[in-house]
């Protein structure tokens, strides 16, 4: 009975949770869609409160934050809150100088405010640095980058690379990680030795505008990567392994050696001869006969 009462109490508490808690668990895109819906139905007050809460999230992408700033500026203009609209527009165009209104049919008031803010804004630069360039076991060299200040404004990185001495750059698009790191492989040249590259990097806002650079097309970074030495596996024939396993300086089985059995043969032959000689010497002299006794000389081998 106690378990049932506890379970019923939990259900009551869950049913009393505010709608804001459930909205917090929703995805950022779903929340943004709900705010747009309020704006579309002229719910300016609720949209203003919702977008203000939304902008406090720390997990927004650069695109999501810029879209929220656009909505905040439109809502503020609709409510005649010039100060808030100016603040939101200034932040938006500092983050992304190429931002365009999502609604091409916006009122002239809104379009004019956005155009003036875009012309007056001074975009802040994003810092980028290279951290390493090495083979790291890959068939192509890997270059690693890190975004410093302004990471939340970056949508993607564009890495332009060419082999030193070639005329054209190849653009590689890289998505940075949440910690600001990014990496990409560089095209391998025909020279098996040191690979020499010319590279420059651009940080792009959601509109595609460049908001930070590392190097340039006229003054690219010079990156040299030493070719990785191939790992050669040495194959040892089984016969050589068996010979190496058998000690050569003693300690093995001597019965398999030719000199062992030769020595045994010499010992056996010598022993037989010695026994024969001993028997011959130890026999008593034959008794003298009527014809006399003849002693033969002993022949020693």
C-alpha positions in Angstrom: 0.0 0.0 0.0 2.9 2.4 0.8 4.4 1.8 -2.6 1.1 2.6 -4.3 0.8 5.9 -2.4 4.4 6.9 -3.2 3.8 6.2 -6.9 0.6 8.2 -7.0 2.4 11.1 -5.3 5.1 11.0 -7.9 2.5 11.2 -10.7 0.8 14.2 -9.0 4.2 16.1 -8.7 5.0 15.4 -12.4 1.6 16.6 -13.5 2.2 19.9 -11.6 5.5 20.7 -13.4 5.4 24.0 -15.3 5.3 24.1 -19.0 8.6 26.0 -19.1 10.4 22.9 -17.8 9.0 20.8 -20.6 9.9 23.5 -23.1 13.5 23.4 -21.8 13.8 19.8 -22.8 12.7 20.5 -26.3 15.3 21.0 -29.1 16.6 24.4 -29.9 15.1 24.3 -33.4 11.6 23.3 -32.0 11.8 26.3 -29.5 12.8 28.6 -32.3 9.9 27.4 -34.5 7.5 28.0 -31.6 8.8 31.6 -31.2 8.3 32.2 -34.9 4.8 31.0 -34.6 4.0 33.5 -31.9 5.5 36.2 -34.0 3.4 35.2 -37.0 0.2 35.5 -34.9 1.3 38.9 -33.6 2.0 37.5 -30.1 4.8 40.1 -29.6 4.8 40.0 -25.8 5.1 36.2 -25.5 7.6 36.1 -28.3 9.7 38.7 -26.6 9.8 36.8 -23.4 10.4 33.5 -25.2 13.3 34.8 -27.3 14.9 36.4 -24.3 15.0 33.0 -22.5 16.1 31.3 -25.7 19.2 33.6 -26.1 20.3 32.6 -22.6 21.0 29.1 -23.8 24.7 28.1 -24.0 24.2 25.3 -26.5 23.1 27.3 -29.5 24.8 27.1 -32.8 25.9 30.2 -34.6 22.9 29.9 -37.0 20.4 29.5 -34.2 21.7 32.4 -32.2 21.7 34.7 -35.2 18.1 33.7 -36.1 17.0 34.4 -32.5 18.7 37.9 -32.6 16.8 38.6 -35.8 13.5 37.7 -34.2 14.3 39.7 -31.1 15.0 42.8 -33.3 11.7 42.4 -35.2 9.7 41.9 -32.0 11.4 45.0 -30.5 10.6 47.1 -33.5 7.0 45.9 -33.4 6.8 46.9 -29.8 8.5 50.2 -30.5 11.4 49.3 -28.2 14.1 51.1 -30.2 16.9 50.6 -27.7 16.4 46.8 -27.6 16.1 46.6 -31.4 19.3 48.6 -31.9 21.2 46.4 -29.4 20.0 43.2 -31.0 20.8 44.4 -34.5 24.3 45.6 -33.5 25.0 42.2 -31.9 23.7 40.4 -35.0 25.8 42.3 -37.6 28.9 42.2 -35.4 28.6 38.5 -35.4 27.6 38.1 -39.1 28.1 41.1 -41.4 26.4 39.3 -44.2 23.2 38.4 -42.5 20.0 38.8 -44.5 16.4 39.0 -43.4 14.7 35.6 -43.4 11.5 37.2 -44.5 11.9 39.1 -47.8 8.4 40.5 -47.4 9.2 42.3 -44.1 7.8 45.8 -43.7 9.8 48.8 -44.9 10.4 49.8 -41.3 12.0 46.5 -40.5 14.0 46.3 -43.7 15.3 49.9 -43.3 16.4 49.2 -39.7 18.3 46.1 -40.7 20.0 47.9 -43.6 21.2 50.7 -41.4 22.5 48.3 -38.8 24.4 46.3 -41.4 26.2 49.4 -42.7 27.1 50.7 -39.3 28.3 47.5 -37.7 32.0 46.7 -37.2 32.4 43.0 -37.3 34.7 41.5 -34.7 37.4 39.1 -35.9 37.8 35.5 -35.0 41.2 34.2 -34.0 42.5 30.9 -35.6 45.8 29.1 -35.1 47.4 25.9 -36.3 48.3 23.4 -33.6 50.0 20.6 -35.6 50.6 19.0 -38.9 51.7 15.4 -39.1 51.0 12.1 -40.7 49.8 10.4 -37.5 49.5 7.0 -39.2 47.4 8.2 -42.1 48.1 8.0 -45.8 47.7 11.8 -46.0 49.0 14.4 -43.6 46.6 15.8 -41.1 46.6 19.5 -40.1 44.9 20.5 -36.9 43.4 23.9 -36.1 41.9 25.7 -33.1 39.5 28.6 -33.0 40.1 31.0 -30.1 38.0 34.1 -29.5 34.7 34.2 -31.3 34.0 30.5 -31.5 30.2 30.9 -31.0 30.1 33.1 -34.2 31.7 30.5 -36.5 29.6 28.3 -38.7 32.4 26.5 -40.5 36.0 26.8 -41.6 37.2 26.9 -45.1 40.8 25.6 -45.6 42.4 26.6 -48.9 45.5 24.4 -49.7 47.9 23.8 -52.5 51.2 22.1 -53.0 54.0 24.6 -53.1 54.7 25.5 -56.6 51.3 24.7 -58.0 49.0 27.6 -59.2 45.6 26.8 -57.7 44.2 26.4 -54.2 41.7 23.6 -53.3 39.0 24.6 -50.7 38.2 22.2 -48.0 35.2 22.8 -45.7 35.7 21.8 -42.1 33.1 21.8 -39.3 34.7 22.8 -35.9 34.0 20.8 -32.8 32.3 22.3 -29.8 35.7 22.9 -28.1 36.9 24.9 -31.1 39.2 22.3 -32.6 39.1 21.2 -36.2 41.2 19.0 -38.5 41.5 18.1 -42.1 43.7 16.0 -44.3 45.9 17.7 -47.0 46.2 16.3 -50.5 49.4 14.2 -50.8 51.9 15.1 -53.5 54.0 12.9 -55.7 57.2 13.5 -53.8 57.7 10.7 -51.3 59.9 12.9 -49.1 58.9 16.2 -47.4 55.5 17.5 -48.4 55.4 21.3 -48.7 52.0 23.1 -48.6 50.7 26.6 -48.8 47.6 27.1 -46.7 45.2 29.8 -45.5 42.1 29.5 -43.4 38.9 31.5 -43.2 36.3 31.4 -40.5 32.8 31.7 -42.0 29.6 33.0 -40.4 26.3 31.4 -41.2 25.8 33.8 -44.2 29.1 32.7 -45.6 30.8 36.0 -44.8 34.4 35.8 -43.7 34.8 36.8 -40.0 38.4 35.6 -39.4 41.4 34.6 -41.4 44.7 32.8 -40.9 47.1 33.7 -43.7 45.8 34.7 -47.1 45.9 33.8 -50.8 48.8 36.2 -51.3 50.6 35.3 -48.1 49.7 31.7 -47.2 51.1 29.7 -44.3 54.0 27.5 -45.2 53.6 24.0 -43.8 56.1 21.2 -44.4 55.4 17.7 -43.3 58.0 14.9 -43.4 56.8 11.8 -45.1 56.1 9.0 -42.7 58.6 6.1 -42.8 56.9 2.9 -43.9 56.8 0.1 -41.4 58.4 -3.1 -43.0 57.6 -6.4 -41.4 60.6 -8.8 -41.4 59.5 -12.4 -42.2 61.9 -15.1 -40.8 61.7 -18.6 -42.5 60.8 -21.4 -40.1 64.1 -23.2 -40.7 66.1 -20.2 -39.4 63.8 -20.1 -36.4 64.5 -23.8 -35.6 68.3 -23.3 -35.9 68.2 -20.3 -33.6 66.2 -22.2 -31.1 68.9 -24.9 -30.8 71.9 -23.7 -28.8 75.2 -23.9 -30.7 77.5 -23.7 -27.8 76.6 -26.9 -25.9 73.6 -27.8 -23.9 71.9 -29.7 -26.7 71.5 -33.4 -27.5 75.0 -34.8 -28.5 73.6 -38.1 -29.8 72.8 -36.4 -33.0 76.4 -35.3 -33.6 78.7 -37.4 -35.9 81.7 -37.1 -33.7 79.9 -38.7 -30.7 79.3 -42.0 -32.5 82.9 -42.0 -33.9 84.3 -41.6 -30.4 82.1 -44.4 -29.2 83.4 -46.7 -32.0 87.0 -46.0 -31.2 86.4 -46.7 -27.5 84.7 -50.0 -28.3 87.4 -51.2 -30.6 90.1 -50.2 -28.2 88.5 -52.1 -25.4 88.1 -55.3 -27.5 91.8 -55.2 -28.4 92.8 -54.6 -24.8 90.8 -57.5 -23.6 92.3 -59.9 -26.2 95.8 -58.9 -25.3 95.1 -59.3 -21.6 93.8 -62.8 -22.1 96.8 -63.8 -24.2 99.3 -62.5 -21.6 97.5 -64.1 -18.7 97.5 -67.7 -20.1 100.2 -70.0 -18.6 103.1 -71.3 -20.6 102.4 -74.7 -22.4 104.2 -77.7 -20.9 107.3 -78.8 -22.7 106.7 -81.7 -25.0 109.0 -84.4 -26.2 109.9 -82.3 -29.2 110.7 -79.3 -27.2 108.9 -76.0 -26.5 108.5 -73.3 -29.2 107.7 -69.8 -27.9 106.1 -67.5 -30.6 106.7 -63.8 -30.3 103.7 -61.6 -29.2 102.6 -59.2 -31.9 101.1 -56.0 -30.5 98.7 -53.9 -32.5 
